[in-house]
Amino acid sequence: MQAMQSTRAIRVSAILFFCAALCAVGSLAQKTANAPIDRRALVTRHNVVVHQIDPNGAMAVGNGDFAFNFDVTGLQSFPEYYAKTMPIGILSDWGWHSFPNPDEYTLDDYPMTVVPKYGRQFIFPSASTSHPTPDAAYLRANPHRFGLARIGLEMTHPDGSPVLITDLNDITQTLDLWAGLLTSSFTVDGTPVRVTTSAHPTRDEVATHITSPLIASGRLKIRIGFPYASDSFGPDYQDWTHPGLHTTLLTRLSPTSADFDRTLDSTHYTARVLWSPGATLAETAPHQFLLSSNSDSIELTACFSPNKIASPADSESAVESASSAYWLHYWTTGGVIDLSGNSDPRAAELERRIVLSQYLMAVHDSGPLPPQETGLGVNSWYGKFHMEMYWWHAAHWALWGHPEILERSLDSLTQMMPPGRNMAALEGAKGVKWSKMTDPSGVESPSGVGPALVWQQPHPIYLAELVYRARKAEDARAHTDQAERATLDRYKDIVFATADYMATFVDYDPARKEYVLGPGINSADEKHTDLAHNLNPTMELAYWKWALETAQQWRIRLGLPPDPLWAKVIDHIATPTVRNGIYPAMELPVETTPSTMTTFMYGVLPGRGIDKDAMRNTLHRVAHTDAPQSSVQNSVTWGTAMMAMCAARLNEPDLAIQLLVGKYDQNPFRASGYTVRRPEQTPMYMPANGGWLSAVALMAAGWDGAVDKDGKPTNAPGFPESWHVRYENLQPLP
């Protein structure tokens, strides 16, 4: 918790006063020579405007640590309408809870599964996810994220009956992306209601201003409620059925403010609420409160913290001003791509997806922890984050001119290293093993699949390298090497501990005279469950070698000699398998099915030593079966973005575009920009948004050594020649 708080303290408060009219855009590169991009016009032409009630229409304002998820009223007024699709509430990066543990279950006492491998053992906490044992069920579900509160409108008709969501008319809801400001208007029985909503950029604080004649007549009030934590896998994270299991202590601070001290078992946090003069707060039931006023206008600010709150809550206008300043800074300092001027309608749709993804990732995925797959919108896997998805959540920050945001979560890996060292030691390895499904502690969650995945291990090296490259580019512009050197010192322990584990996790096979991966592991596509016989997953071999080469380069940059064991593994690790002209998922078992995951080798990775013909064959096979037009479920995963990156590197830009926006009118990038993987499990899927941003960064800014058909350095190599592409402040991939 202290690490997360200190990370937040790093944020520069000066952004609240940022008012520059022009952007320091860095280098400008584009397919067509044009004036600098009008960033405000670019962003605001994709403002989200809603005129209809939609059970999938929940959206959010927030700051990456904290998100307020709202419905069509701009608040959280009709949760029952969204309960089965996009449950609405308030989530944070620090809001974690554990149910009582009378049996004192711990991973240290958990019965581990052992797979023999080359004279030693692969040891991991296996468990059935459908019928887990009591200890496995507890360790998987705890700790979990929980909802901090719910703030909505309570409205009645003249006869006193409750207003239903279907009673709302004349709906117009506009999310102003440039300012992070939501404006919602509608009528009830012909009477207008207007609501503005915004979130503070550096405090976990939401503010709203409501105007309507219904307030003074007593027919519109603000409802504040506090739930217990849910034991659900997801997506809902609130339990409103057990009021006796938690406490809410109200302390009135003044006629216009109050504290709510909350206790859920061993979890404690505080909510401080400030409202406009003339309003009255009343407790109506356990954990339930109503704010009413005799005026036609009412303002409310709610600030949340895991600790006692020392400072007053901000006014509604102060929160709105801070939000506007932050988003101005965000939009004018990061990367942008302008695809206007293209007649192909896919260009406008791709630009929409880019801008909305930039907004969503800042709201949900810019905090001090690796994010969960559904960000701060709904829970999935109890709110725990998946380290194998970390690249897809975070890599784009460095590529899009915001390495400081990536550093927020990259710094948190330090607190997860102790359990990682313990897991590595169990296997007779050195360094740090990164858990698959985990929480701020870094402790692994029992599962039949997760702990056997290894493709998350190189991610910290790749992400640290992206930060290094971004900082080095900054130094080049400033004619210094201070940021570059500071980055090496800042992340060397993470990089070296990761590389130590990778180099000691592989085994030397004397018969083959090679280092091999496995047995005991699953492939990244999670389709190979015979752990005792799995050997040499294709993508992982390539990633292992590239990451160790990169870690070795970090030693050289720091003036250290190359690590001799790393060098042996680099020189002698098994070569990825090509079979029948394609890359399968794994060497053993023998199979001929191509794997989408192997396109990672020449998309995310630069494909050193890759068989390009085999990769092209593989891409064409998997693009045919896993492309957007073939399956709604597959259309919005990070895998589609990965294939697009591979297509770009193979000089097939038309295929890259088709993958990202093929049949865009049928592809569920919702009006909000949220994507869907499995509606019942992940009704919003942030790795897809992050994947799209990384893919487009590669397509625009290119990669090391990118050249055109004549062998000359080129810009926007991943876009069709006929497209007009303008971009600013993007970094190429390795």
HUPE-V59002 format. One record per residue. N is the residue number from 0. OMEGA is omega in radians with two decimals (NA if undefined). Layout:
n: <N	N>
omega: <OMEGA	OMEGA>
//
This chain:
n: <0	1	2	3	4	5	6	7	8	9	10	11	12	13	14	15	16	17	18	19	20	21	22	23	24	25	26	27	28	29	30	31	32	33	34	35	36	37	38	39	40	41	42	43	44	45	46	47	48	49	50	51	52	53	54	55	56	57	58	59	60	61	62	63	64	65	66	67	68	69	70	71	72	73	74	75	76	77	78	79	80	81	82	83	84	85	86	87	88	89	90	91	92	93	94	95	96	97	98	99	100	101	102	103	104	105	106	107	108	109	110	111	112	113	114	115	116	117	118	119	120	121	122	123	124	125	126	127	128	129	130	131	132	133	134	135	136	137	138	139	140	141	142	143	144	145	146	147	148	149	150	151	152	153	154	155	156	157	158	159	160	161	162	163	164	165	166	167	168	169	170	171	172	173	174	175	176	177	178	179	180	181	182	183	184	185	186	187	188	189	190	191	192	193	194	195	196	197	198	199	200	201	202	203	204	205	206	207	208	209	210	211	212	213	214	215	216	217	218	219	220	221	222	223	224	225	226	227	228	229	230	231	232	233	234	235	236	237	238	239	240	241	242	243	244	245	246	247	248	249	250	251	252	253	254	255	256	257	258	259	260	261	262	263	264	265	266	267	268	269	270	271	272	273	274	275	276	277	278	279	280	281	282	283	284	285	286	287	288	289	290	291	292	293	294	295	296	297	298	299	300	301	302	303	304	305	306	307	308	309	310	311	312	313	314	315	316	317	318	319	320	321	322	323	324	325	326	327	328	329	330	331	332	333	334	335	336	337	338	339	340	341	342	343	344	345	346	347	348	349	350	351	352	353	354	355	356	357	358	359	360	361	362	363	364	365	366	367	368	369	370	371	372	373	374	375	376	377	378	379	380	381	382	383	384	385	386	387	388	389	390	391	392	393	394	395	396	397	398	399	400	401	402	403	404	405	406	407	408	409	410	411	412	413	414	415	416	417	418	419	420	421	422	423	424	425	426	427	428	429	430	431	432	433	434	435	436	437	438	439	440	441	442	443	444	445	446	447	448	449	450	451	452	453	454	455	456	457	458	459	460	461	462	463	464	465	466	467	468	469	470	471	472	473	474	475	476	477	478	479	480	481	482	483	484	485	486	487	488	489	490	491	492	493	494	495	496	497	498	499	500	501	502	503	504	505	506	507	508	509	510	511	512	513	514	515	516	517	518	519	520	521	522	523	524	525	526	527	528	529	530	531	532	533	534	535	536	537	538	539	540	541	542	543	544	545	546	547	548	549	550	551	552	553	554	555	556	557	558	559	560	561	562	563	564	565	566	567	568	569	570	571	572	573	574	575	576	577	578	579	580	581	582	583	584	585	586	587	588	589	590	591	592	593	594	595	596	597	598	599	600	601	602	603	604	605	606	607	608	609	610	611	612	613	614	615	616	617	618	619	620	621	622	623	624	625	626	627	628	629	630	631	632	633	634	635	636	637	638	639	640	641	642	643	644	645	646	647	648	649	650	651	652	653	654	655	656	657	658	659	660	661	662	663	664	665	666	667	668	669	670	671	672	673	674	675	676	677	678	679	680	681	682	683	684	685	686	687	688	689	690	691	692	693	694	695	696	697	698	699	700	701	702	703	704	705	706	707	708	709	710	711	712	713	714	715	716	717	718	719	720	721	722	723	724	725	726	727	728	729	730	731	732	733>
omega: <3.12	3.12	3.13	-3.13	3.14	3.09	-3.13	-3.12	3.14	-3.12	-3.07	-3.09	-3.12	3.14	-3.14	-3.11	-3.11	-3.11	-3.13	-3.11	-3.11	-3.09	2.95	-2.89	-3.06	-3.11	3.13	3.12	-3.05	3.08	-3.13	-3.10	-3.14	3.08	3.08	-3.05	3.00	-3.00	-3.13	3.12	3.13	-3.06	-3.00	3.08	3.08	2.99	-3.12	3.13	-3.05	3.09	-3.06	3.03	-3.06	-3.14	3.06	-2.98	3.11	3.10	-3.06	2.81	-3.10	-3.05	-3.13	3.05	-2.91	3.13	3.06	-3.08	-2.96	3.09	-3.03	3.10	-3.06	3.07	-3.07	-2.93	-3.04	-3.08	-3.10	-3.13	-3.07	-2.95	-3.06	-3.08	-3.10	-3.12	-3.05	3.14	-3.11	3.10	3.13	3.06	-3.10	-3.06	3.14	-3.09	3.00	3.04	3.09	-3.04	-3.05	3.13	3.07	3.08	3.03	3.11	3.13	-3.12	-3.05	3.12	-3.06	3.01	-3.07	3.05	3.12	3.07	3.00	3.05	3.06	-3.00	2.91	-3.00	-3.13	-3.13	-3.14	3.10	2.98	3.11	3.13	3.11	-3.09	3.01	-3.10	-3.13	3.11	-3.14	-3.13	-3.08	3.08	-3.00	-3.07	-0.17	-3.13	3.08	3.11	3.13	-3.08	-3.08	2.99	-3.10	-3.08	3.12	2.97	-3.03	3.13	3.02	3.12	-3.14	3.11	3.12	-3.07	3.03	3.08	-3.12	3.12	3.09	-3.14	3.12	3.07	-3.05	2.92	3.12	-3.08	3.03	3.13	-3.06	-3.07	-3.09	-3.06	-3.05	3.11	3.04	-3.11	3.08	3.14	3.07	3.03	-3.08	3.11	-3.12	-3.07	3.03	3.10	-3.08	2.97	-3.09	3.09	3.13	3.12	-3.09	-3.09	3.04	3.11	-2.92	3.09	-3.11	3.11	3.07	-3.07	3.05	3.10	3.00	3.14	-3.11	-3.09	3.14	3.11	-3.10	3.08	3.11	3.06	3.14	3.09	-3.13	-3.12	-3.10	2.91	3.13	3.14	3.04	-3.09	3.01	3.13	0.07	-3.08	-3.05	-3.08	3.08	-3.12	-3.01	-3.10	-3.11	-3.12	-3.07	3.13	-3.10	3.04	-3.13	3.14	3.04	3.14	-3.10	-3.12	3.08	-3.09	3.14	3.14	3.00	2.98	3.10	-2.98	3.07	3.04	-3.08	-3.12	-3.14	3.12	3.01	-3.07	2.97	3.08	-3.05	3.09	3.13	-3.07	3.14	3.13	3.12	-3.08	3.12	3.13	3.05	-3.07	3.14	3.08	3.10	-3.08	-3.07	3.10	3.09	-3.12	-3.11	3.05	3.12	3.05	-3.09	3.10	3.10	3.12	3.00	3.12	-3.12	-3.06	3.13	3.04	-3.13	3.03	-3.12	-3.07	-3.05	3.10	3.00	3.12	3.02	3.12	-3.12	3.12	3.10	-3.13	3.11	3.12	3.10	-3.12	-3.14	-3.13	-3.08	3.03	3.11	-3.11	-3.05	-3.05	3.10	-3.13	3.13	3.06	3.03	3.13	3.14	3.10	-3.12	3.08	3.12	3.11	-3.10	3.10	-3.14	3.13	3.13	3.11	3.10	3.10	-3.13	3.13	-3.06	3.14	3.08	3.08	3.12	-3.06	-3.13	3.09	-3.14	-2.95	-2.90	-3.07	-3.07	-3.04	3.08	2.91	-3.00	2.96	-3.02	3.12	3.05	3.11	-3.13	3.07	3.09	2.95	-3.07	3.09	-3.14	3.13	3.14	-3.10	-3.04	3.12	3.07	-3.02	3.14	-3.05	3.06	-2.81	-3.01	-3.05	-3.12	3.13	-3.12	-3.08	2.97	3.12	3.13	-3.13	3.10	3.06	-3.11	3.14	-3.13	3.13	3.10	-3.08	-3.14	3.14	-3.11	3.13	-3.05	-3.11	3.09	3.09	3.08	3.12	3.13	3.12	-3.11	3.09	-3.11	-3.08	-3.14	3.10	3.04	-3.04	3.00	-3.11	-3.14	3.11	-3.13	-2.98	-3.08	-3.08	3.14	-3.07	-3.11	-3.10	3.05	3.12	3.14	3.09	-3.08	-2.94	-3.06	3.13	3.06	-3.12	-3.03	3.02	-3.04	-3.12	-3.04	-3.11	3.11	-3.13	-3.08	3.07	3.10	3.10	3.08	3.12	-3.12	3.13	3.13	3.09	3.08	3.07	3.13	-3.13	3.12	-3.11	-3.14	3.11	3.04	-3.05	-3.12	3.13	-3.13	3.14	3.13	3.10	3.14	-3.05	-3.00	-3.09	-3.12	3.10	-3.12	-3.06	3.11	3.09	-3.13	3.11	3.11	-3.10	-3.10	-3.14	3.07	3.11	-3.14	3.10	3.10	-3.06	3.13	3.13	-3.02	-3.12	2.93	-3.07	3.06	-3.13	-0.04	3.08	-3.08	3.02	3.07	-3.07	3.11	3.04	-3.09	-3.06	-2.99	3.11	-2.96	-3.08	-3.08	3.13	-3.11	2.99	2.98	-2.91	-3.10	-3.08	3.10	-3.14	-3.12	3.12	-3.08	-3.11	-3.11	3.11	3.06	-3.14	3.09	3.09	3.11	3.07	3.10	-3.13	3.12	-3.12	3.13	3.14	3.08	3.07	3.09	-3.04	3.13	3.09	-3.11	3.12	-3.14	3.12	-3.06	-2.98	3.09	-3.08	3.13	3.09	-3.02	2.91	-3.12	-3.11	3.05	3.12	3.03	3.04	-3.12	-2.98	3.07	3.08	0.12	3.14	3.11	-3.14	-3.12	3.10	-3.14	3.04	-3.06	-3.09	3.05	3.03	-3.04	3.13	3.10	2.99	3.09	-3.13	3.02	3.10	-3.14	-3.10	2.98	-3.00	3.10	3.12	3.13	3.11	3.09	-3.14	-3.14	-3.11	3.13	-3.06	3.09	3.13	-3.07	-3.04	-3.09	-3.06	-3.04	-3.07	-3.07	3.09	-3.10	-3.10	-2.92	-3.01	3.06	3.06	-3.14	3.11	3.10	3.12	3.09	3.12	3.10	3.10	3.12	3.13	-3.13	3.11	3.12	3.04	-3.05	3.12	3.09	3.11	3.12	-3.13	3.12	-3.06	-3.11	3.06	-3.09	-3.01	-3.12	3.12	-3.02	-2.92	2.77	-2.99	3.11	3.12	-3.01	3.08	3.08	-3.12	3.00	3.00	-3.01	-3.09	-3.03	-3.12	-3.12	2.92	-2.95	-2.98	3.09	3.08	3.11	3.09	3.11	3.11	-3.13	3.12	-3.14	-3.10	3.06	3.10	-3.12	-3.12	-3.06	3.07	-3.07	-3.12	3.10	3.13	3.14	3.10	-3.07	3.10	3.11	-3.13	3.08	-3.05	3.02	-3.13	-3.09	-3.11	3.13	3.07	-3.12	-3.08	-3.08	2.98	-3.06	3.06	3.13	-3.13	2.96	3.02	3.12	3.07	3.04	3.06	NA>
//
